[in-house]
Structure formats: structure tokens, C-alpha cells
Amino acid sequence: MAKRRFIRDFVGVLNSNIFSIICGLLVVILLTHILGVDGFGLYYALLVIPLIVVSLTHLGIRGASIFMIGQKKFTDDDIVSSVLFILIFSGIIGILASIGAYSIFYEPEYTILLISLVVIIIPFRLGIIYIGGIFLGKDEIKEANRFEWAINLINLLLAIILVWHFKTGLLGAIISLTTANILVGFWAIYKVSIKFSIRIRYIPEIVKQLLKLGVMYAFTFFVIQLNYRVDILLLEKLSSIHEVGIYSLGIHITEQLWQVPFAISIVLFSRTANAKDYSLMTESTVSLARLSFILILFLSLIAIIVAPYLIPLIFGKDFTASVIILQYILPGVIILVIFRVLSGQLAGMGKPHYAVYIFIPALIINIILNYFLIPKYGGKGAAIASNISYILGTIGYWIIYCRVLNISAIEILRFKKKDFNTLIELKQKLQLKWKN
């Protein structure tokens, strides 16, 4: 892996993610002030089901297409045509699955109109994910990034118009998000149509391989996403919408710390899928995991110090209790950084299933602990349950990673001078990028 090119792509992904974070944060500030704690809790609760459904019904096609395009066993046009064929059916399945889930987790505040608007997001969101995977497979990381920050930017602009100016409340917030996904979804389809010569058609050999490999990616992603979101579903059932609102804000803020390892993971996935020498990838991956852990630990300490002042100031005094949630959940968020970096390499090698072996037991532990802790401790109990799940999952994944790639279990503790040389190069690259 060429270090300079990796740093360039990482900086590109990170810059896009930072822009997305800023847009997303402004949306959250707007919604928390206008909707209040209960309204924001309802907004977040409404979106949990589509997030989980998409994590399952995307069928792992994003990961499978990255791997298959990188392996170059079929033409790009045939792979893209097959991906779009699968998209039609997965979109239908996603809509039906969401409707079924809402019937189970129904709340009186969930009107037919709100549910319909949220469900419409699913096929367009799936399209953005699929097409993003196509561009990542071609190592066009910058192009794939545009789709993600565009959604957040359009959502912000529409929320300002509908929620703030026209005071349409929760309905306006959902319309803003739905419209943003629809517009970017059509844009993604347009971009892929001008780059490839495609026809939506069934090519048995390619579709079967995409689905066979994709199922591994899909189930892995679903299990991990469920680990991230099951606490909100259970908090909604075992506590109150008010508690969901407080908890959701704390979780939303802390999860922004994952943008650095997420950016690294995307680049590692794309690079590994196109790599010939995995030993060099392993050395770079472990080094990046060490650096990410230290960086997120440092940022988390800053967050602990400033959160008691900034959260009430930015989001309003009604959300002061979110400070405690943030502080409770940080230990698990910090250590999960290691998993998020390492998983990029194994996924790029076509081995995402190793995460399932670890995170299914972690998910079960998470659910059991939530049932015991939420009734007594509310959001703090959900945070404790997530922490234990994240920590156990990361430790287990590190052990498997070492066995698969035949490295020492203490390798991650061996900080080296060149680790920090990478950090210096990254700092210089960021400074140059921001000056320009």
C-alpha cells in the first residue's frame, strides 16, 4: 500500500466526514431546540427501524461489489448491471420488512404519514449504498464520499426551510431527510449510468456470487448495527420517549468520534480488495489501529471536560442529562475504535464473517443486560450494557484477527516510531489541504 496515496485518500474521506458531521450536528441542534426532548426522541426512534432494516436488506452488496470489482473476474459493466438488478428486489423487501417491524414496535405517535415517509427512504438509501460500493471497488473513494455528505447538506438546508422557517415540526424533519435521500439516490443512479454501460439484467453467475458473498457482509453488518441500535429499541419499550431523547443525543455525539476509524476502514477495505501482498496491509492496519485508539482517547478526554458546558449551551438545558450518557458510553466507544479499523482489512480480504462469531454473543449479552439495567437505571443502564458489549466484542475480534493473520496478540501494544511518522505526515497533509 502506497503510504502517500493512503494518506491522501484518508484525508479526503475524513474531510468529507467532517463536513457531514458539521451538517448533521447543525440539524441536531435545530431539531433539539424546536422539537424538544420528547420530539427529538420520537424522531430518533422513528428512524431506528429503517436503519436496522437497511443494515439487513442491503444484502452486503456494497462489500461484495467492492471485493468482486477489485478481483476483476467479471467486467465492471456486468457487475454494475447485476447490482442494480438486485437493488430492485432488496428495495421491495426492505419496505415490506419495515412495515412489519413498525407493526411490532408501534407507538401511538407513529402516524401512517410519518411511517410512509420514513419507509420511502429505504430503496433510495440502498441505492446510495450499492452505488457507493461500486465506486469504492473502482478505488474512486472521493466519488463515493460525495453521496454521504450531500445527503447531510440537503437535509440541513431543507430542515432550515421546513422546520425552522415554516415550523412544520416532526413532519418537516422527516420530509427533509426523505427528500435528501431521494435526491441523492437519483444523483447516484445518474453518476453510475454515465460511467458504465449498464442494463438492469439478471446474470446468473454474477448475481449468485454477489448474493453468496454479500450475505456474509450483510449479516455481519446487521449484527453490528443491531448492537449499536438495540439499546434505543429496548429503551423505548422499557423506559420513555423522553429518556430516548436524552440518550439519543448523548449517543449521537459520541459516535462522531468514530469518523476517524471509519474513514480509515473504508480506505483499508478498498485497498485490501485490490491488494496482492496482505502482509504489508497487516502492518499498516495494526499501526493505524494503535494511532486511532490514542487519538480517540485524547478526543474523548476533551469531550468529557467540555461536554458539561457545551451540551446545555448548544442543545438547551433540557438536554443537560445527555452529558451523563456521553460520559458513561465513552469507554466502549473508545475501545471499539480498534475493531472498526481492523475489520476494514478482513472485510477487504473477503472475510467479514469473523465479526459475526464475536458480535452475536456480544449482542446477546447486550440485550440481556439492557433488560436488567434499563428498568433500574434508564439510559445509564443502556450505556453500561453497550460498554460491556463493545469491550468484549473488540477483545474477541482482536484475538481472531491475530490468529487469521498470524501475528502476536501483543502486537497492538508495540508502538513504533514510524507510527508517529504517519501521524506527522497526516498532520502536514491536513494543513496543506485546509490552506488550499
C-alpha positions as CSV (number, residue, x, y, z in Angstrom):
1,M,0.0,0.0,0.0
2,A,1.5,3.3,-1.1
3,K,1.6,5.4,2.1
4,R,1.2,8.8,0.4
5,R,-1.8,7.6,-1.6
6,F,-3.4,6.1,1.5
7,I,-2.9,9.4,3.5
8,R,-4.4,11.3,0.5
9,D,-7.5,9.1,0.4
10,F,-7.9,9.1,4.2
11,V,-7.7,12.9,4.3
12,G,-10.3,13.0,1.5
13,V,-12.7,10.7,3.4
14,L,-12.0,12.4,6.7
15,N,-12.7,15.9,5.2
16,S,-16.0,14.6,3.8
17,N,-16.9,13.0,7.1
18,I,-16.1,16.2,9.0
19,F,-18.3,18.2,6.6
20,S,-21.1,15.6,7.1
21,I,-20.6,15.8,10.9
22,I,-21.0,19.6,10.8
23,C,-24.1,19.4,8.7
24,G,-25.5,16.6,10.9
25,L,-24.7,18.5,14.1
26,L,-26.5,21.6,12.8
27,V,-29.6,19.5,12.0
28,V,-29.5,18.0,15.5
29,I,-29.1,21.5,17.1
30,L,-32.0,22.7,15.1
31,L,-34.3,19.7,15.9
32,T,-33.4,19.6,19.6
33,H,-34.3,23.3,20.1
34,I,-37.5,23.1,18.0
35,L,-38.8,19.6,18.8
36,G,-37.7,19.4,22.4
37,V,-36.6,16.3,24.2
38,D,-39.7,14.2,23.5
39,G,-39.9,15.3,19.9
40,F,-36.3,14.6,19.2
41,G,-36.7,11.2,20.9
42,L,-39.6,10.3,18.7
43,Y,-37.7,11.5,15.6
44,Y,-34.7,9.2,16.5
45,A,-37.0,6.3,17.5
46,L,-38.8,6.5,14.1
47,L,-35.5,6.2,12.2
48,V,-34.1,3.3,14.2
49,I,-36.2,0.7,12.3
50,P,-35.2,1.8,8.8
51,L,-31.6,1.9,9.9
52,I,-31.7,-1.7,11.1
53,V,-33.8,-2.9,8.1
54,V,-31.3,-1.3,5.7
55,S,-28.4,-3.0,7.5
56,L,-30.1,-6.3,6.8
57,T,-31.7,-5.8,3.4
58,H,-28.7,-4.3,1.7
59,L,-27.6,-7.9,1.4
60,G,-24.0,-7.0,1.8
61,I,-23.9,-6.0,-1.9
62,R,-21.7,-2.9,-1.2
63,G,-19.0,-5.1,0.3
64,A,-19.4,-7.9,-2.2
65,S,-19.2,-5.4,-5.2
66,I,-16.1,-3.8,-3.8
67,F,-14.4,-7.2,-3.5
68,M,-15.6,-8.5,-6.9
69,I,-14.7,-5.4,-8.8
70,G,-11.3,-5.4,-7.1
71,Q,-10.7,-9.1,-8.1
72,K,-11.5,-8.3,-11.7
73,K,-13.1,-11.7,-12.5
74,F,-16.0,-10.1,-14.4
75,T,-16.4,-7.0,-16.4
76,D,-17.4,-3.8,-14.5
77,D,-20.5,-3.3,-16.7
78,D,-21.8,-6.8,-15.9
79,I,-21.2,-6.4,-12.2
80,V,-22.9,-3.0,-12.1
81,S,-25.9,-4.3,-14.1
82,S,-26.3,-7.2,-11.7
83,V,-26.0,-4.9,-8.7
84,L,-28.9,-2.7,-10.0
85,F,-30.9,-5.8,-10.7
86,I,-30.6,-6.9,-7.0
87,L,-31.4,-3.3,-5.9
88,I,-34.9,-3.5,-7.2
89,F,-35.7,-6.6,-5.2
90,S,-33.9,-5.6,-2.0
91,G,-35.8,-2.3,-2.0
92,I,-39.1,-4.1,-2.1
93,I,-38.0,-6.5,0.7
94,G,-36.8,-3.5,2.8
95,I,-40.1,-1.7,2.5
96,L,-42.1,-4.8,3.5
97,A,-39.8,-5.6,6.4
98,S,-40.0,-2.1,7.7
99,I,-43.8,-2.1,7.6
100,G,-43.8,-5.4,9.5
101,A,-41.3,-4.0,12.1
102,Y,-43.5,-0.9,12.7
103,S,-46.5,-3.1,13.4
104,I,-44.5,-4.8,16.1
105,F,-42.8,-1.7,17.6
106,Y,-45.8,0.5,17.1
107,E,-46.2,3.7,19.1
108,P,-49.4,5.9,19.1
109,E,-47.3,8.9,17.8
110,Y,-46.3,6.9,14.7
111,T,-48.9,8.2,12.2
112,I,-49.4,6.5,8.8
113,L,-47.9,9.5,7.1
114,L,-44.7,9.6,9.2
115,I,-44.2,5.8,8.7
116,S,-44.8,6.1,5.0
117,L,-42.3,8.9,4.6
118,V,-39.6,7.0,6.6
119,V,-40.2,3.8,4.6
120,I,-39.8,5.6,1.3
121,I,-36.2,6.3,2.3
122,I,-35.2,2.6,2.2
123,P,-34.9,1.9,-1.6
124,F,-33.1,5.2,-2.2
125,R,-30.8,4.6,0.8
126,L,-30.0,1.1,-0.5
127,G,-29.2,2.6,-4.0
128,I,-26.8,5.1,-2.5
129,I,-25.1,2.3,-0.5
130,Y,-24.9,-0.1,-3.6
131,I,-23.5,2.6,-5.9
132,G,-21.1,3.8,-3.3
133,G,-19.7,0.3,-3.2
134,I,-19.3,0.3,-7.0
135,F,-17.1,3.4,-6.9
136,L,-15.1,2.1,-3.9
137,G,-14.5,-1.1,-5.8
138,K,-13.0,1.1,-8.6
139,D,-10.9,2.8,-5.9
140,E,-12.8,6.1,-6.6
141,I,-13.2,6.9,-2.9
142,K,-13.8,10.6,-3.5
143,E,-16.8,9.9,-5.7
144,A,-18.3,7.6,-3.1
145,N,-17.9,10.2,-0.4
146,R,-19.9,12.8,-2.2
147,F,-23.1,10.9,-1.8
148,E,-22.9,10.8,2.0
149,W,-22.1,14.5,2.6
150,A,-24.6,15.5,0.0
151,I,-27.4,13.8,2.0
152,N,-26.5,15.7,5.2
153,L,-26.1,19.0,3.4
154,I,-29.5,18.8,1.6
155,N,-31.2,17.6,4.8
156,L,-29.8,20.6,6.7
157,L,-31.0,23.1,4.0
158,L,-34.4,21.6,3.9
159,A,-34.7,21.4,7.7
160,I,-33.9,25.1,8.0
161,I,-36.7,25.9,5.5
162,L,-39.3,23.4,6.7
163,V,-38.7,23.0,10.4
164,W,-37.3,26.4,11.3
165,H,-38.9,28.8,8.8
166,F,-42.3,27.1,8.2
167,K,-42.4,25.5,11.7
168,T,-43.6,22.1,10.4
169,G,-42.1,20.2,13.4
170,L,-41.5,16.5,13.3
171,L,-43.3,16.1,9.9
172,G,-41.0,18.7,8.3
173,A,-37.9,17.0,9.8
174,I,-38.9,13.6,8.3
175,I,-39.8,15.2,4.9
176,S,-36.3,16.9,4.9
177,L,-34.5,13.6,5.5
178,T,-36.7,11.6,3.0
179,T,-36.3,14.2,0.2
180,A,-32.5,14.4,0.8
181,N,-32.2,10.6,0.3
182,I,-34.4,10.6,-2.8
183,L,-32.5,13.4,-4.5
184,V,-29.1,11.9,-3.8
185,G,-30.4,8.5,-4.8
186,F,-31.3,9.7,-8.2
187,W,-28.0,11.6,-8.5
188,A,-26.1,8.4,-7.6
189,I,-28.0,6.5,-10.3
190,Y,-27.2,9.2,-12.8
191,K,-23.5,9.1,-11.9
192,V,-23.2,5.4,-12.3
193,S,-25.2,5.4,-15.6
194,I,-22.7,7.8,-17.3
195,K,-19.6,5.9,-16.1
196,F,-20.7,2.4,-17.0
197,S,-22.5,0.9,-19.9
198,I,-25.3,-0.8,-18.0
199,R,-28.6,-2.6,-18.4
200,I,-30.6,-3.8,-15.4
201,R,-30.5,-7.6,-16.1
202,Y,-30.1,-10.9,-14.4
203,I,-26.7,-12.5,-15.0
204,P,-27.0,-15.8,-13.0
205,E,-23.3,-16.3,-12.3
206,I,-22.6,-12.8,-11.1
207,V,-25.9,-12.4,-9.1
208,K,-25.3,-15.7,-7.3
209,Q,-21.7,-14.7,-6.4
210,L,-22.8,-11.3,-5.3
211,L,-25.5,-12.7,-3.1
212,K,-23.4,-15.6,-1.7
213,L,-20.6,-13.2,-0.7
214,G,-23.0,-10.4,0.1
215,V,-24.9,-12.5,2.7
216,M,-21.7,-12.6,4.8
217,Y,-21.2,-8.9,4.6
218,A,-24.9,-8.2,5.2
219,F,-25.3,-10.5,8.2
220,T,-22.1,-9.1,9.7
221,F,-23.3,-5.5,9.2
222,F,-26.7,-6.3,10.5
223,V,-25.4,-7.9,13.7
224,I,-23.0,-4.9,14.3
225,Q,-25.7,-2.3,13.6
226,L,-28.2,-4.1,15.9
227,N,-25.5,-4.0,18.6
228,Y,-25.4,-0.2,18.1
229,R,-29.2,0.3,18.0
230,V,-30.9,-2.4,20.1
231,D,-30.4,-0.2,23.2
232,I,-32.7,2.5,21.7
233,L,-35.4,0.0,20.8
234,L,-35.3,-1.5,24.3
235,L,-35.1,1.9,25.9
236,E,-38.2,2.9,24.0
237,K,-40.1,-0.1,25.3
238,L,-38.7,-0.3,28.9
239,S,-38.5,3.4,29.6
240,S,-39.9,6.5,27.9
241,I,-39.6,8.7,24.8
242,H,-38.2,11.4,27.0
243,E,-35.4,9.0,28.1
244,V,-34.8,8.0,24.4
245,G,-34.4,11.7,23.5
246,I,-31.8,12.3,26.3
247,Y,-30.0,9.0,25.4
248,S,-30.1,9.5,21.6
249,L,-28.3,12.9,21.8
250,G,-25.5,11.5,24.0
251,I,-25.0,8.6,21.7
252,H,-25.2,10.7,18.6
253,I,-22.4,13.0,19.9
254,T,-20.1,10.2,21.0
255,E,-20.5,8.2,17.7
256,Q,-19.0,11.1,15.8
257,L,-15.6,10.1,17.3
258,W,-15.9,7.0,15.1
259,Q,-15.4,9.1,11.9
260,V,-11.6,8.8,12.0
261,P,-11.6,5.0,12.3
262,F,-14.5,4.8,9.8
263,A,-12.5,6.8,7.3
264,I,-9.5,4.5,7.8
265,S,-11.7,1.4,7.5
266,I,-13.2,2.5,4.2
267,V,-9.8,3.1,2.6
268,L,-8.4,-0.2,4.0
269,F,-11.4,-2.1,2.6
270,S,-10.9,-0.6,-0.8
271,R,-7.1,-1.0,-0.8
272,T,-7.2,-4.6,0.6
273,A,-9.7,-5.7,-2.1
274,N,-7.2,-4.6,-4.7
275,A,-4.0,-5.7,-2.8
276,K,-1.6,-8.5,-3.7
277,D,0.5,-8.5,-0.5
278,Y,-1.6,-8.8,2.7
279,S,1.5,-8.7,5.0
280,L,2.1,-5.1,4.2
281,M,-1.6,-4.3,4.7
282,T,-1.5,-6.0,8.1
283,E,1.5,-4.0,9.3
284,S,-0.2,-0.7,8.2
285,T,-3.6,-1.8,9.7
286,V,-2.3,-2.5,13.1
287,S,-0.3,0.7,13.1
288,L,-3.4,2.7,12.2
289,A,-5.4,0.9,14.9
290,R,-2.9,2.0,17.5
291,L,-2.9,5.6,16.3
292,S,-6.7,5.7,16.1
293,F,-7.0,4.4,19.7
294,I,-4.7,7.1,21.0
295,L,-6.3,9.8,19.0
296,I,-9.9,8.9,20.0
297,L,-8.8,8.6,23.7
298,F,-7.4,12.1,23.6
299,L,-10.5,13.5,21.9
300,S,-12.7,11.6,24.4
301,L,-10.9,13.2,27.3
302,I,-11.5,16.6,25.8
303,A,-15.2,15.7,25.3
304,I,-15.6,14.7,29.0
305,I,-14.2,18.1,30.0
306,V,-16.2,20.3,27.7
307,A,-19.5,18.4,27.4
308,P,-21.0,19.7,30.7
309,Y,-20.6,23.2,29.3
310,L,-21.3,22.8,25.6
311,I,-24.3,20.4,25.6
312,P,-26.6,22.7,27.6
313,L,-25.3,25.8,25.7
314,I,-25.7,24.3,22.2
315,F,-28.7,22.0,22.6
316,G,-30.5,23.6,25.5
317,K,-30.8,22.9,29.3
318,D,-33.4,20.2,28.7
319,F,-30.6,18.0,27.3
320,T,-28.2,18.5,30.3
321,A,-28.8,14.9,31.3
322,S,-27.2,13.8,28.0
323,V,-23.8,14.8,29.4
324,I,-24.0,11.8,31.8
325,I,-24.9,9.5,28.9
326,L,-21.9,10.7,26.9
327,Q,-19.6,10.1,29.8
328,Y,-21.0,6.7,30.5
329,I,-20.8,5.4,26.9
330,L,-17.3,6.7,26.1
331,P,-15.2,3.7,27.4
332,G,-16.9,1.3,25.0
333,V,-16.8,3.8,22.1
334,I,-13.1,4.3,22.6
335,I,-12.1,0.6,22.6
336,L,-14.5,-0.2,19.7
337,V,-12.3,2.0,17.6
338,I,-9.8,-0.9,17.3
339,F,-12.4,-3.2,15.9
340,R,-13.6,-0.6,13.4
341,V,-10.1,-0.2,11.9
342,L,-9.2,-3.9,11.9
343,S,-12.5,-5.0,10.4
344,G,-11.7,-3.0,7.2
345,Q,-8.8,-5.3,6.3
346,L,-10.6,-8.6,6.9
347,A,-13.6,-7.3,5.0
348,G,-11.4,-6.4,2.1
349,M,-10.0,-9.9,2.2
350,G,-13.5,-11.3,1.7
351,K,-13.7,-12.5,5.4
352,P,-16.3,-10.3,7.1
353,H,-17.9,-13.3,8.8
354,Y,-15.3,-13.4,11.6
355,A,-17.0,-10.4,13.2
356,V,-20.2,-12.4,13.4
357,Y,-18.5,-15.1,15.5
358,I,-17.8,-12.4,18.1
359,F,-20.6,-9.9,17.9
360,I,-23.5,-12.3,18.1
361,P,-22.5,-13.3,21.6
362,A,-21.8,-9.7,22.3
363,L,-25.3,-8.7,21.1
364,I,-26.9,-11.4,23.2
365,I,-25.1,-10.0,26.3
366,N,-26.1,-6.5,25.3
367,I,-29.8,-7.4,25.1
368,I,-29.8,-9.4,28.4
369,L,-28.0,-6.6,30.3
370,N,-30.4,-4.0,28.8
371,Y,-33.4,-5.9,30.2
372,F,-31.8,-5.9,33.6
373,L,-30.3,-2.4,33.7
374,I,-32.8,-0.2,31.8
375,P,-35.7,-0.6,34.2
376,K,-33.5,0.4,37.1
377,Y,-31.0,2.9,35.6
378,G,-32.7,4.1,32.4
379,G,-30.3,5.5,29.8
380,K,-27.3,5.0,32.0
381,G,-28.1,1.3,32.2
382,A,-28.3,1.1,28.4
383,A,-24.9,2.8,28.2
384,I,-23.4,0.3,30.6
385,A,-24.8,-2.6,28.7
386,S,-23.4,-1.2,25.4
387,N,-20.0,-0.6,27.0
388,I,-19.7,-4.3,28.1
389,S,-20.8,-5.5,24.7
390,Y,-18.4,-3.2,22.8
391,I,-15.4,-4.1,25.0
392,L,-16.0,-7.9,24.9
393,G,-16.6,-7.7,21.1
394,T,-13.4,-5.8,20.4
395,I,-11.2,-8.1,22.6
396,G,-12.7,-11.2,20.9
397,Y,-12.2,-9.7,17.4
398,W,-8.6,-8.8,18.1
399,I,-7.8,-12.4,19.1
400,I,-9.4,-13.8,15.9
401,Y,-7.6,-11.1,13.8
402,C,-4.3,-12.2,15.2
403,R,-5.0,-15.9,14.5
404,V,-6.1,-15.3,10.9
405,L,-3.1,-13.1,10.0
406,N,-0.6,-15.0,12.2
407,I,0.6,-12.1,14.4
408,S,1.3,-11.8,18.1
409,A,-1.6,-10.8,20.4
410,I,0.6,-8.1,22.0
411,E,1.5,-6.5,18.6
412,I,-1.1,-3.8,19.1
413,L,0.7,-2.6,22.2
414,R,4.1,-2.2,20.4
415,F,4.1,1.4,19.4
416,K,6.8,2.3,16.9
417,K,8.5,5.4,15.7
418,K,7.1,5.1,12.2
419,D,3.6,5.1,13.7
420,F,4.1,8.7,14.7
421,N,5.8,9.5,11.4
422,T,2.5,8.6,9.8
423,L,0.8,11.0,12.2
424,I,3.2,13.7,11.3
425,E,2.6,13.2,7.5
426,L,-1.1,13.2,8.1
427,K,-0.9,16.5,10.0
428,Q,1.1,18.0,7.2
429,K,-1.3,16.8,4.6
430,L,-4.3,18.1,6.5
431,Q,-2.6,21.5,7.0
432,L,-1.9,21.7,3.2
433,K,-5.4,20.6,2.3
434,W,-7.1,23.2,4.6
435,K,-4.8,26.0,3.4
436,N,-5.8,25.3,-0.2
